[in-house]
Amino acid sequence: MKNNTLYRILVAVCLMLPLVSCVREEKDIFDKSASERMNEWLVSTQNVLTSAANGWVMHYYPEGNQIYGGYIYTLVFTEDGEVTVRSELFDDPYTSLYKMDNDDGPVLSFDTNNYAFHYFATPSGGASMPNQYGESGRYQAYKGDFEFMVVKAEADEVILRGKRTSNLIHMYPLDEDPATYMSKVIALEDILLVTSFEGTIGGDEATLFLNPGNRQATITLTGEKYLDDEGESPSETVAFLYTESGIRFYKPVEIGPYTLEILEFEPTEKKLISSEADLVGSLPEGWHFYNDFVGNYTLTYNDGDATMTGIEIVADVKNKSYKIKGMNPLFDVVATYDQGMGQIEVQAQYVAEPDVTENTYRVMMAAWDSDKGYVNYTTGGLYGMLNEEGNTITWSNNKKFSGYVVDGFLLYYFTTTGTRVGSTSDPWIWSGRESLASGKNQLWGWTTFTRN
């Protein structure tokens, strides 16, 4: 029995020897520690970033599902940790610090509040951090990134992945000055005003609709051979951004037997073209330029029985937003521009933040269905369409408050945690309603803005 036991032990030891040897050999594959290899990778990535003489163009997409579309940035990195960032949204560049770090992999971080990135990434918190929805705007901003995992870093392309969104962000070296390149992108946006396109993809009938407001493109094959059993055409929607010469989708779009990613704009014939696509564009009826809405107006409300004078629509973020002045001396109403439809829009919004030293409330401008008596605190509001002569904006329900017809706005007090307190009082009332005994916070039956 003892001999058998000893024999089994010897056999087991012999069988384990090759495994021990393999483990030892695997440990010897790398001649440097993991931390040494990571440090070399970080240094190598920084060398790539700083080696581009004119910097990089970045295709930036906030939000994990790209619901706001994409934007062009340019970045110039220095060896001492500074980065100068340009964005198509702002006239001036922003310079801040960047760093390379290890967080389960190499990370490029813009963590010193570079406004070009933090516009999308940081919740607005007052006058120092406004966005297109005002100084109190979005409590989660646009869910954008300012920290990126480095997926690839080579001289011809850098690929990043947003830590917050997981979006793939591509960067390419610039062959010209960043300011010059950005001016070309902005010039393209100014002429690519067409939103609806018809034509062919690979010889098949197709349509393309661009929504510049959220930068989403919808592509549809309309030929009969692609109709399904219910008579529906195949359609794909994808985020896009404007380049210096056309548009580029967030990822290649596969529709039918075709794949599309980059479309060049031919301004003379208003075409978007590629090796497979030939699409001719047109504008929706009633479409107007962003600047067409700027001016002085008189608001008619209460279904035509009352007016408010001294209204001024002022340009804010180009092709994005306006400020409407004169509705109350303490705040401006933020309006947005729907470039796809060529219309202006006013939605529910916060118009004033509390003074913490006085323990006051937030002031909300809520969308109101005055007939049914219901309000909406998020997306309900009014669309404004400018007439052909350019002297009257006619307002109508934006149909975003499902089941209700918004025709005006109420001012309410809210706590900082979002709990409604009640109707506002002086001085948080609408201009021209100071003499009323009640209803000073009510403005219903918006019908027109008439240009003065």
C-alpha positions as a Markdown table, in Angstrom:
| # | Residue | x | y | z |
|---|---|---|---|---|
| 1 | Met | 0.0 | 0.0 | 0.0 |
| 2 | Lys | 2.8 | 2.4 | 0.9 |
| 3 | Asn | 4.7 | 1.6 | -2.4 |
| 4 | Asn | 1.5 | 2.3 | -4.4 |
| 5 | Thr | 1.0 | 5.6 | -2.6 |
| 6 | Leu | 4.6 | 6.7 | -3.2 |
| 7 | Tyr | 4.2 | 5.8 | -6.9 |
| 8 | Arg | 1.1 | 8.0 | -7.2 |
| 9 | Ile | 2.9 | 10.9 | -5.6 |
| 10 | Leu | 5.9 | 10.6 | -7.9 |
| 11 | Val | 3.6 | 10.4 | -11.0 |
| 12 | Ala | 1.7 | 13.5 | -9.9 |
| 13 | Val | 4.9 | 15.5 | -9.3 |
| 14 | Cys | 6.2 | 14.5 | -12.8 |
| 15 | Leu | 2.9 | 15.6 | -14.4 |
| 16 | Met | 3.1 | 19.0 | -12.6 |
| 17 | Leu | 6.6 | 19.8 | -13.7 |
| 18 | Pro | 5.8 | 20.9 | -17.3 |
| 19 | Leu | 3.0 | 23.1 | -16.0 |
| 20 | Val | 5.4 | 24.8 | -13.6 |
| 21 | Ser | 7.8 | 25.3 | -16.4 |
| 22 | Cys | 5.1 | 26.9 | -18.6 |
| 23 | Val | 4.1 | 29.3 | -15.9 |
| 24 | Arg | 7.7 | 30.4 | -15.5 |
| 25 | Glu | 8.1 | 30.9 | -19.3 |
| 26 | Glu | 4.9 | 33.0 | -19.5 |
| 27 | Lys | 6.1 | 35.3 | -16.8 |
| 28 | Asp | 9.3 | 35.9 | -18.8 |
| 29 | Ile | 7.4 | 37.0 | -22.0 |
| 30 | Phe | 7.7 | 40.7 | -21.0 |
| 31 | Asp | 11.1 | 42.1 | -20.1 |
| 32 | Lys | 9.4 | 45.2 | -18.4 |
| 33 | Ser | 6.8 | 45.6 | -15.7 |
| 34 | Ala | 3.2 | 46.5 | -16.6 |
| 35 | Ser | 3.7 | 50.0 | -15.1 |
| 36 | Glu | 6.8 | 50.5 | -17.2 |
| 37 | Arg | 5.0 | 49.4 | -20.4 |
| 38 | Met | 2.0 | 51.7 | -19.6 |
| 39 | Asn | 4.3 | 54.7 | -19.0 |
| 40 | Glu | 6.0 | 54.1 | -22.3 |
| 41 | Trp | 2.5 | 53.9 | -24.0 |
| 42 | Leu | 1.5 | 57.2 | -22.4 |
| 43 | Val | 4.7 | 58.9 | -23.5 |
| 44 | Ser | 4.3 | 57.5 | -27.0 |
| 45 | Thr | 0.7 | 58.8 | -27.2 |
| 46 | Gln | 1.7 | 62.2 | -26.1 |
| 47 | Asn | 4.5 | 62.3 | -28.7 |
| 48 | Val | 1.9 | 61.5 | -31.4 |
| 49 | Leu | -0.4 | 64.2 | -30.1 |
| 50 | Thr | 2.3 | 66.9 | -30.0 |
| 51 | Ser | 4.0 | 65.8 | -33.3 |
| 52 | Ala | 1.2 | 67.1 | -35.6 |
| 53 | Ala | 2.5 | 70.5 | -36.6 |
| 54 | Asn | -1.0 | 72.0 | -37.2 |
| 55 | Gly | -2.7 | 69.9 | -34.5 |
| 56 | Trp | -5.7 | 67.6 | -35.0 |
| 57 | Val | -9.3 | 67.8 | -36.1 |
| 58 | Met | -11.6 | 65.9 | -33.8 |
| 59 | His | -15.0 | 64.4 | -34.6 |
| 60 | Tyr | -16.7 | 64.9 | -31.3 |
| 61 | Tyr | -20.1 | 63.3 | -30.3 |
| 62 | Pro | -21.7 | 63.9 | -26.9 |
| 63 | Glu | -24.3 | 61.6 | -25.3 |
| 64 | Gly | -24.1 | 57.8 | -25.6 |
| 65 | Asn | -26.7 | 57.5 | -28.3 |
| 66 | Gln | -25.4 | 60.6 | -30.2 |
| 67 | Ile | -28.8 | 62.3 | -29.9 |
| 68 | Tyr | -27.2 | 65.7 | -30.4 |
| 69 | Gly | -25.1 | 64.7 | -33.4 |
| 70 | Gly | -21.5 | 65.6 | -33.8 |
| 71 | Tyr | -19.3 | 68.6 | -33.8 |
| 72 | Ile | -15.9 | 69.6 | -35.2 |
| 73 | Tyr | -13.1 | 70.5 | -32.8 |
| 74 | Thr | -9.5 | 71.3 | -33.5 |
| 75 | Leu | -6.8 | 70.6 | -30.9 |
| 76 | Val | -3.2 | 71.7 | -30.7 |
| 77 | Phe | -1.1 | 70.0 | -28.0 |
| 78 | Thr | 2.1 | 71.2 | -26.5 |
| 79 | Glu | 4.8 | 69.1 | -24.7 |
| 80 | Asp | 4.3 | 71.0 | -21.5 |
| 81 | Gly | 0.7 | 69.9 | -21.1 |
| 82 | Glu | -1.3 | 72.7 | -22.7 |
| 83 | Val | -4.0 | 72.2 | -25.3 |
| 84 | Thr | -5.7 | 74.9 | -27.4 |
| 85 | Val | -9.2 | 73.9 | -28.5 |
| 86 | Arg | -11.4 | 75.4 | -31.1 |
| 87 | Ser | -15.0 | 74.5 | -31.6 |
| 88 | Glu | -17.5 | 75.5 | -34.3 |
| 89 | Leu | -19.8 | 76.7 | -31.6 |
| 90 | Phe | -17.5 | 79.4 | -30.3 |
| 91 | Asp | -15.6 | 82.3 | -31.9 |
| 92 | Asp | -12.5 | 82.1 | -29.8 |
| 93 | Pro | -10.3 | 79.2 | -28.8 |
| 94 | Tyr | -9.9 | 77.9 | -25.3 |
| 95 | Thr | -6.6 | 77.0 | -23.8 |
| 96 | Ser | -6.3 | 74.7 | -20.8 |
| 97 | Leu | -4.2 | 71.8 | -19.5 |
| 98 | Tyr | -4.5 | 68.2 | -20.5 |
| 99 | Lys | -2.9 | 65.1 | -19.0 |
| 100 | Met | -2.1 | 61.5 | -19.9 |
| 101 | Asp | -3.0 | 59.0 | -17.2 |
| 102 | Asn | -3.6 | 55.4 | -16.5 |
| 103 | Asp | -7.0 | 54.2 | -15.5 |
| 104 | Asp | -7.2 | 50.6 | -16.5 |
| 105 | Gly | -5.6 | 51.8 | -19.7 |
| 106 | Pro | -4.2 | 55.0 | -21.2 |
| 107 | Val | -6.5 | 58.0 | -20.7 |
| 108 | Leu | -6.4 | 61.5 | -22.3 |
| 109 | Ser | -8.1 | 64.0 | -20.0 |
| 110 | Phe | -9.2 | 67.6 | -20.3 |
| 111 | Asp | -9.9 | 68.0 | -16.7 |
| 112 | Thr | -9.1 | 71.7 | -16.1 |
| 113 | Asn | -12.5 | 73.0 | -17.3 |
| 114 | Asn | -11.8 | 73.7 | -20.9 |
| 115 | Tyr | -15.2 | 75.3 | -21.8 |
| 116 | Ala | -15.2 | 73.9 | -25.4 |
| 117 | Phe | -15.5 | 70.4 | -23.9 |
| 118 | His | -17.3 | 71.3 | -20.6 |
| 119 | Tyr | -20.1 | 73.0 | -22.6 |
| 120 | Phe | -21.3 | 69.5 | -23.4 |
| 121 | Ala | -20.0 | 67.7 | -20.3 |
| 122 | Thr | -20.7 | 69.9 | -17.3 |
| 123 | Pro | -24.2 | 70.9 | -16.0 |
| 124 | Ser | -24.8 | 74.6 | -16.3 |
| 125 | Gly | -24.6 | 76.4 | -13.0 |
| 126 | Gly | -25.2 | 80.1 | -13.5 |
| 127 | Ala | -23.8 | 82.8 | -15.7 |
| 128 | Ser | -20.3 | 81.3 | -15.8 |
| 129 | Met | -21.6 | 78.1 | -17.4 |
| 130 | Pro | -24.6 | 78.8 | -19.6 |
| 131 | Asn | -25.8 | 76.7 | -22.5 |
| 132 | Gln | -28.4 | 77.2 | -25.2 |
| 133 | Tyr | -31.1 | 76.6 | -22.7 |
| 134 | Gly | -29.9 | 79.4 | -20.5 |
| 135 | Glu | -27.9 | 79.8 | -17.3 |
| 136 | Ser | -29.8 | 77.2 | -15.4 |
| 137 | Gly | -30.3 | 74.9 | -18.4 |
| 138 | Arg | -29.6 | 71.2 | -18.3 |
| 139 | Tyr | -28.8 | 69.6 | -14.9 |
| 140 | Gln | -26.9 | 66.8 | -16.8 |
| 141 | Ala | -25.6 | 69.1 | -19.5 |
| 142 | Tyr | -25.4 | 67.1 | -22.7 |
| 143 | Lys | -23.8 | 64.0 | -21.2 |
| 144 | Gly | -20.6 | 64.7 | -23.1 |
| 145 | Asp | -17.0 | 63.5 | -22.5 |
| 146 | Phe | -13.9 | 65.3 | -21.3 |
| 147 | Glu | -12.0 | 62.1 | -20.5 |
| 148 | Phe | -11.1 | 59.6 | -23.2 |
| 149 | Met | -9.6 | 56.1 | -23.3 |
| 150 | Val | -6.9 | 55.9 | -26.0 |
| 151 | Val | -7.8 | 53.1 | -28.5 |
| 152 | Lys | -5.2 | 53.9 | -31.1 |
| 153 | Ala | -2.5 | 56.6 | -31.4 |
| 154 | Glu | -0.7 | 56.8 | -34.7 |
| 155 | Ala | 0.6 | 59.6 | -36.9 |
| 156 | Asp | -2.3 | 59.3 | -39.3 |
| 157 | Glu | -5.2 | 58.8 | -36.9 |
| 158 | Val | -6.0 | 58.8 | -33.2 |
| 159 | Ile | -9.0 | 56.9 | -32.0 |
| 160 | Leu | -10.5 | 57.6 | -28.5 |
| 161 | Arg | -13.4 | 56.2 | -26.6 |
| 162 | Gly | -15.4 | 58.5 | -24.3 |
| 163 | Lys | -15.3 | 57.2 | -20.7 |
| 164 | Arg | -18.8 | 58.5 | -20.1 |
| 165 | Thr | -20.5 | 57.7 | -23.4 |
| 166 | Ser | -18.3 | 55.0 | -24.9 |
| 167 | Asn | -18.6 | 56.9 | -28.2 |
| 168 | Leu | -15.7 | 56.4 | -30.6 |
| 169 | Ile | -14.0 | 59.7 | -31.3 |
| 170 | His | -11.7 | 60.0 | -34.3 |
| 171 | Met | -8.9 | 62.5 | -34.7 |
| 172 | Tyr | -7.0 | 63.3 | -37.9 |
| 173 | Pro | -3.9 | 65.5 | -38.4 |
| 174 | Leu | -4.5 | 68.9 | -39.9 |
| 175 | Asp | -2.6 | 70.0 | -43.0 |
| 176 | Glu | -3.5 | 73.7 | -42.4 |
| 177 | Asp | -3.9 | 76.2 | -39.6 |
| 178 | Pro | -6.8 | 75.2 | -37.2 |
| 179 | Ala | -8.5 | 78.6 | -37.5 |
| 180 | Thr | -8.4 | 78.4 | -41.3 |
| 181 | Tyr | -9.9 | 74.8 | -41.2 |
| 182 | Met | -12.6 | 75.8 | -38.8 |
| 183 | Ser | -13.6 | 78.8 | -40.9 |
| 184 | Lys | -14.1 | 76.3 | -43.8 |
| 185 | Val | -16.4 | 74.1 | -41.6 |
| 186 | Ile | -18.5 | 77.1 | -40.5 |
| 187 | Ala | -18.7 | 78.4 | -44.1 |
| 188 | Leu | -20.0 | 75.0 | -45.2 |
| 189 | Glu | -22.6 | 75.1 | -42.5 |
| 190 | Asp | -23.7 | 78.5 | -43.7 |
| 191 | Ile | -24.4 | 77.3 | -47.2 |
| 192 | Leu | -25.6 | 73.7 | -46.6 |
| 193 | Leu | -29.0 | 75.0 | -45.5 |
| 194 | Val | -30.9 | 72.4 | -47.5 |
| 195 | Thr | -32.6 | 69.7 | -45.3 |
| 196 | Ser | -34.6 | 67.5 | -47.7 |
| 197 | Phe | -32.9 | 65.6 | -50.5 |
| 198 | Glu | -34.2 | 63.3 | -53.3 |
| 199 | Gly | -32.3 | 61.3 | -55.8 |
| 200 | Thr | -30.5 | 58.0 | -56.1 |
| 201 | Ile | -28.2 | 55.7 | -54.1 |
| 202 | Gly | -26.5 | 53.2 | -56.3 |
| 203 | Gly | -29.1 | 53.9 | -59.0 |
| 204 | Asp | -32.0 | 53.2 | -56.7 |
| 205 | Glu | -34.5 | 55.9 | -55.7 |
| 206 | Ala | -33.8 | 57.4 | -52.3 |
| 207 | Thr | -34.4 | 60.3 | -50.0 |
| 208 | Leu | -32.3 | 61.9 | -47.3 |
| 209 | Phe | -33.5 | 64.3 | -44.5 |
| 210 | Leu | -31.0 | 66.3 | -42.4 |
| 211 | Asn | -32.2 | 67.7 | -39.1 |
| 212 | Pro | -29.5 | 70.3 | -38.3 |
| 213 | Gly | -31.0 | 71.0 | -34.9 |
| 214 | Asn | -30.0 | 67.6 | -33.5 |
| 215 | Arg | -27.8 | 66.6 | -36.4 |
| 216 | Gln | -29.5 | 63.4 | -37.3 |
| 217 | Ala | -29.8 | 62.1 | -40.8 |
| 218 | Thr | -32.6 | 59.8 | -42.1 |
| 219 | Ile | -31.8 | 57.8 | -45.2 |
| 220 | Thr | -34.6 | 55.9 | -47.0 |
| 221 | Leu | -34.6 | 53.7 | -50.1 |
| 222 | Thr | -37.9 | 54.5 | -51.8 |
| 223 | Gly | -37.8 | 52.1 | -54.8 |
| 224 | Glu | -40.7 | 49.6 | -55.0 |
| 225 | Lys | -38.3 | 46.6 | -54.9 |
| 226 | Tyr | -37.3 | 47.5 | -51.4 |
| 227 | Leu | -40.9 | 47.8 | -50.0 |
| 228 | Asp | -41.7 | 45.2 | -47.3 |
| 229 | Asp | -44.9 | 43.3 | -46.9 |
| 230 | Glu | -46.5 | 46.3 | -45.2 |
| 231 | Gly | -45.4 | 48.7 | -47.9 |
| 232 | Glu | -42.7 | 50.3 | -45.8 |
| 233 | Ser | -39.4 | 51.4 | -47.2 |
| 234 | Pro | -36.1 | 50.6 | -45.5 |
| 235 | Ser | -34.8 | 53.5 | -43.5 |
| 236 | Glu | -31.9 | 54.3 | -41.3 |
| 237 | Thr | -31.3 | 57.2 | -38.9 |
| 238 | Val | -27.7 | 58.1 | -37.8 |
| 239 | Ala | -26.0 | 61.1 | -36.3 |
| 240 | Phe | -23.8 | 63.3 | -38.5 |
| 241 | Leu | -21.5 | 66.2 | -38.4 |
| 242 | Tyr | -20.5 | 69.0 | -40.8 |
| 243 | Thr | -17.0 | 68.8 | -42.3 |
| 244 | Glu | -15.2 | 71.4 | -44.4 |
| 245 | Ser | -16.7 | 69.9 | -47.6 |
| 246 | Gly | -19.9 | 68.1 | -46.7 |
| 247 | Ile | -21.2 | 65.7 | -44.0 |
| 248 | Arg | -19.9 | 62.6 | -42.3 |
| 249 | Phe | -21.9 | 60.0 | -40.4 |
| 250 | Tyr | -21.0 | 58.8 | -36.9 |
| 251 | Lys | -20.5 | 55.4 | -38.4 |
| 252 | Pro | -20.9 | 53.8 | -41.9 |
| 253 | Val | -24.6 | 53.4 | -42.7 |
| 254 | Glu | -25.7 | 50.1 | -44.3 |
| 255 | Ile | -29.0 | 50.4 | -46.1 |
| 256 | Gly | -30.0 | 47.8 | -48.7 |
| 257 | Pro | -26.9 | 46.7 | -50.5 |
| 258 | Tyr | -25.2 | 50.1 | -50.0 |
| 259 | Thr | -22.9 | 51.6 | -47.4 |
| 260 | Leu | -22.6 | 55.4 | -46.9 |
| 261 | Glu | -20.3 | 57.3 | -44.6 |
| 262 | Ile | -19.1 | 60.6 | -46.3 |
| 263 | Leu | -21.2 | 62.8 | -48.6 |
| 264 | Glu | -19.7 | 65.9 | -50.3 |
| 265 | Phe | -21.8 | 69.0 | -50.8 |
| 266 | Glu | -22.0 | 70.5 | -54.3 |
| 267 | Pro | -23.5 | 74.0 | -53.6 |
| 268 | Thr | -24.3 | 75.1 | -57.2 |
| 269 | Glu | -26.9 | 72.3 | -57.6 |
| 270 | Lys | -27.5 | 71.8 | -53.9 |
| 271 | Lys | -26.4 | 68.2 | -54.1 |
| 272 | Leu | -25.0 | 65.7 | -51.6 |
| 273 | Ile | -22.9 | 63.2 | -53.6 |
| 274 | Ser | -20.5 | 60.2 | -53.2 |
| 275 | Ser | -19.4 | 57.4 | -55.4 |
| 276 | Glu | -22.9 | 55.8 | -54.9 |
| 277 | Ala | -25.2 | 58.7 | -53.9 |
| 278 | Asp | -26.6 | 61.6 | -56.0 |
| 279 | Leu | -29.1 | 63.5 | -54.0 |
| 280 | Val | -30.6 | 66.9 | -54.8 |
| 281 | Gly | -31.8 | 69.2 | -51.9 |
| 282 | Ser | -34.7 | 71.6 | -51.3 |
| 283 | Leu | -35.9 | 73.7 | -48.3 |
| 284 | Pro | -39.2 | 73.1 | -46.5 |
| 285 | Glu | -42.0 | 75.6 | -47.1 |
| 286 | Gly | -41.9 | 78.6 | -44.8 |
| 287 | Trp | -38.2 | 78.1 | -44.0 |
| 288 | His | -36.2 | 81.2 | -42.9 |
| 289 | Phe | -32.6 | 82.0 | -42.0 |
| 290 | Tyr | -31.5 | 82.3 | -38.4 |
| 291 | Asn | -31.0 | 86.1 | -38.6 |
| 292 | Asp | -34.4 | 86.7 | -40.1 |
| 293 | Phe | -36.0 | 86.3 | -36.6 |
| 294 | Val | -33.8 | 88.9 | -34.9 |
| 295 | Gly | -35.6 | 92.3 | -34.3 |
| 296 | Asn | -38.1 | 94.2 | -32.2 |
| 297 | Tyr | -41.7 | 93.0 | -31.8 |
| 298 | Thr | -45.1 | 93.4 | -30.1 |
| 299 | Leu | -46.6 | 90.2 | -28.6 |
| 300 | Thr | -50.3 | 89.6 | -29.1 |
| 301 | Tyr | -51.8 | 87.2 | -26.5 |
| 302 | Asn | -55.1 | 86.4 | -24.7 |
| 303 | Asp | -56.2 | 85.3 | -28.2 |
| 304 | Gly | -55.8 | 88.8 | -29.6 |
| 305 | Asp | -57.3 | 90.8 | -26.7 |
| 306 | Ala | -54.0 | 92.0 | -25.2 |
| 307 | Thr | -50.5 | 93.0 | -26.3 |
| 308 | Met | -47.0 | 93.3 | -24.8 |
| 309 | Thr | -44.7 | 95.9 | -26.3 |
| 310 | Gly | -40.9 | 96.2 | -26.1 |
| 311 | Ile | -40.2 | 92.6 | -27.1 |
| 312 | Glu | -36.7 | 92.1 | -28.7 |
| 313 | Ile | -35.3 | 88.8 | -30.1 |
| 314 | Val | -31.5 | 89.0 | -29.9 |
| 315 | Ala | -29.0 | 86.6 | -31.5 |
| 316 | Asp | -27.2 | 84.3 | -29.0 |
| 317 | Val | -25.5 | 81.1 | -30.2 |
| 318 | Lys | -25.5 | 81.2 | -34.1 |
| 319 | Asn | -28.0 | 78.9 | -35.7 |
| 320 | Lys | -28.8 | 77.5 | -32.2 |
| 321 | Ser | -30.5 | 80.0 | -29.9 |
| 322 | Tyr | -31.8 | 83.5 | -29.2 |
| 323 | Lys | -32.6 | 85.5 | -26.1 |
| 324 | Ile | -36.1 | 87.2 | -26.0 |
| 325 | Lys | -35.8 | 90.4 | -23.9 |
| 326 | Gly | -38.6 | 92.6 | -22.5 |
| 327 | Met | -40.9 | 90.0 | -21.1 |
| 328 | Asn | -39.6 | 90.7 | -17.6 |
| 329 | Pro | -36.8 | 93.1 | -16.6 |
| 330 | Leu | -35.2 | 90.4 | -14.4 |
| 331 | Phe | -34.8 | 87.6 | -17.0 |
| 332 | Asp | -34.5 | 86.8 | -20.7 |
| 333 | Val | -36.5 | 84.0 | -22.3 |
| 334 | Val | -34.4 | 81.5 | -24.2 |
| 335 | Ala | -35.6 | 80.5 | -27.7 |
| 336 | Thr | -34.0 | 77.9 | -30.0 |
| 337 | Tyr | -33.7 | 77.9 | -33.7 |
| 338 | Asp | -34.8 | 74.8 | -35.6 |
| 339 | Gln | -32.6 | 75.0 | -38.7 |
| 340 | Gly | -34.2 | 72.0 | -40.3 |
| 341 | Met | -37.6 | 73.7 | -40.3 |
| 342 | Gly | -36.3 | 77.3 | -40.4 |
| 343 | Gln | -38.5 | 78.1 | -37.4 |
| 344 | Ile | -38.1 | 79.5 | -33.9 |
| 345 | Glu | -39.2 | 77.6 | -30.7 |
| 346 | Val | -39.8 | 78.5 | -27.1 |
| 347 | Gln | -40.0 | 75.7 | -24.6 |
| 348 | Ala | -40.5 | 75.3 | -20.9 |
| 349 | Gln | -37.4 | 76.5 | -19.0 |
| 350 | Tyr | -36.0 | 77.8 | -15.8 |
| 351 | Val | -35.6 | 81.6 | -16.0 |
| 352 | Ala | -34.1 | 82.4 | -12.6 |
| 353 | Glu | -31.9 | 80.6 | -10.0 |
| 354 | Pro | -32.4 | 81.1 | -6.2 |
| 355 | Asp | -30.2 | 83.5 | -4.2 |
| 356 | Val | -28.9 | 81.1 | -1.5 |
| 357 | Thr | -28.2 | 83.9 | 0.8 |
| 358 | Glu | -31.9 | 84.8 | 0.8 |
| 359 | Asn | -33.3 | 81.3 | 0.6 |
| 360 | Thr | -35.4 | 82.1 | -2.5 |
| 361 | Tyr | -36.9 | 79.8 | -5.1 |
| 362 | Arg | -36.1 | 78.9 | -8.7 |
| 363 | Val | -38.5 | 80.4 | -11.2 |
| 364 | Met | -39.8 | 78.1 | -13.9 |
| 365 | Met | -41.6 | 79.1 | -17.1 |
| 366 | Ala | -43.9 | 76.2 | -17.6 |
| 367 | Ala | -45.7 | 75.3 | -20.9 |
| 368 | Trp | -49.5 | 75.7 | -20.4 |
| 369 | Asp | -52.6 | 74.3 | -22.0 |
| 370 | Ser | -54.9 | 77.1 | -20.7 |
| 371 | Asp | -58.0 | 75.3 | -21.9 |
| 372 | Lys | -57.4 | 72.1 | -20.0 |
| 373 | Gly | -55.4 | 73.8 | -17.2 |
| 374 | Tyr | -52.4 | 71.5 | -17.4 |
| 375 | Val | -48.7 | 72.5 | -17.5 |
| 376 | Asn | -45.5 | 70.8 | -18.8 |
| 377 | Tyr | -42.1 | 71.4 | -17.2 |
| 378 | Thr | -39.8 | 69.9 | -19.8 |
| 379 | Thr | -40.4 | 70.0 | -23.6 |
| 380 | Gly | -43.8 | 71.5 | -24.1 |
| 381 | Gly | -43.9 | 74.9 | -25.9 |
| 382 | Leu | -44.6 | 76.9 | -29.0 |
| 383 | Tyr | -43.2 | 77.0 | -32.6 |
| 384 | Gly | -43.0 | 80.3 | -34.3 |
| 385 | Met | -43.2 | 80.5 | -38.1 |
| 386 | Leu | -42.2 | 83.8 | -39.9 |
| 387 | Asn | -44.4 | 84.9 | -42.8 |
| 388 | Glu | -43.0 | 85.5 | -46.3 |
| 389 | Glu | -42.7 | 89.2 | -45.7 |
| 390 | Gly | -40.7 | 88.7 | -42.5 |
| 391 | Asn | -42.8 | 90.9 | -40.3 |
| 392 | Thr | -45.0 | 88.5 | -38.3 |
| 393 | Ile | -44.2 | 85.4 | -36.3 |
| 394 | Thr | -47.2 | 83.2 | -35.9 |
| 395 | Trp | -47.1 | 80.8 | -32.8 |
| 396 | Ser | -48.5 | 77.3 | -32.6 |
| 397 | Asn | -48.3 | 74.3 | -30.3 |
| 398 | Asn | -45.0 | 72.4 | -30.8 |
| 399 | Lys | -46.9 | 69.1 | -30.1 |
| 400 | Lys | -44.3 | 67.9 | -27.6 |
| 401 | Phe | -46.7 | 67.9 | -24.6 |
| 402 | Ser | -48.6 | 64.8 | -25.7 |
| 403 | Gly | -52.4 | 65.1 | -25.5 |
| 404 | Tyr | -52.4 | 68.8 | -24.8 |
| 405 | Val | -52.4 | 72.0 | -26.8 |
| 406 | Val | -49.9 | 74.5 | -25.4 |
| 407 | Asp | -50.9 | 78.1 | -26.0 |
| 408 | Gly | -48.9 | 80.0 | -23.4 |
| 409 | Phe | -46.7 | 79.9 | -20.3 |
| 410 | Leu | -47.0 | 80.2 | -16.5 |
| 411 | Leu | -44.4 | 81.3 | -14.1 |
| 412 | Tyr | -44.0 | 79.0 | -11.0 |
| 413 | Tyr | -41.7 | 78.9 | -8.0 |
| 414 | Phe | -39.8 | 75.7 | -7.5 |
| 415 | Thr | -37.4 | 74.5 | -4.8 |
| 416 | Thr | -33.8 | 73.6 | -5.7 |
| 417 | Thr | -34.8 | 69.9 | -5.6 |
| 418 | Gly | -37.5 | 70.4 | -8.2 |
| 419 | Thr | -40.7 | 70.5 | -6.0 |
| 420 | Arg | -43.3 | 73.0 | -7.2 |
| 421 | Val | -44.2 | 75.7 | -4.6 |
| 422 | Gly | -46.8 | 77.7 | -6.4 |
| 423 | Ser | -47.5 | 80.7 | -8.6 |
| 424 | Thr | -44.9 | 83.4 | -8.7 |
| 425 | Ser | -45.5 | 86.9 | -7.3 |
| 426 | Asp | -43.9 | 90.3 | -7.8 |
| 427 | Pro | -41.3 | 90.9 | -9.3 |
| 428 | Trp | -41.5 | 87.5 | -11.1 |
| 429 | Ile | -44.4 | 88.3 | -13.3 |
| 430 | Trp | -45.0 | 89.1 | -16.9 |
| 431 | Ser | -44.4 | 92.6 | -18.1 |
| 432 | Gly | -47.6 | 94.7 | -18.5 |
| 433 | Arg | -49.6 | 92.6 | -16.0 |
| 434 | Glu | -48.5 | 94.5 | -12.8 |
| 435 | Ser | -52.0 | 96.1 | -12.3 |
| 436 | Leu | -53.9 | 92.8 | -12.2 |
| 437 | Ala | -55.2 | 91.6 | -8.9 |
| 438 | Ser | -54.3 | 88.0 | -9.9 |
| 439 | Gly | -53.0 | 86.0 | -12.9 |
| 440 | Lys | -49.9 | 88.1 | -13.1 |
| 441 | Asn | -47.9 | 85.0 | -13.8 |
| 442 | Gln | -50.2 | 83.9 | -16.6 |
| 443 | Leu | -49.5 | 84.5 | -20.3 |
| 444 | Trp | -51.9 | 82.5 | -22.5 |
| 445 | Gly | -53.2 | 82.6 | -26.0 |
| 446 | Trp | -49.9 | 83.6 | -27.7 |
| 447 | Thr | -50.8 | 84.3 | -31.3 |
| 448 | Thr | -48.2 | 86.6 | -33.0 |
| 449 | Phe | -45.1 | 88.6 | -32.7 |
| 450 | Thr | -45.5 | 91.6 | -35.0 |
| 451 | Arg | -42.3 | 93.4 | -36.0 |
| 452 | Asn | -42.1 | 97.1 | -35.0 |
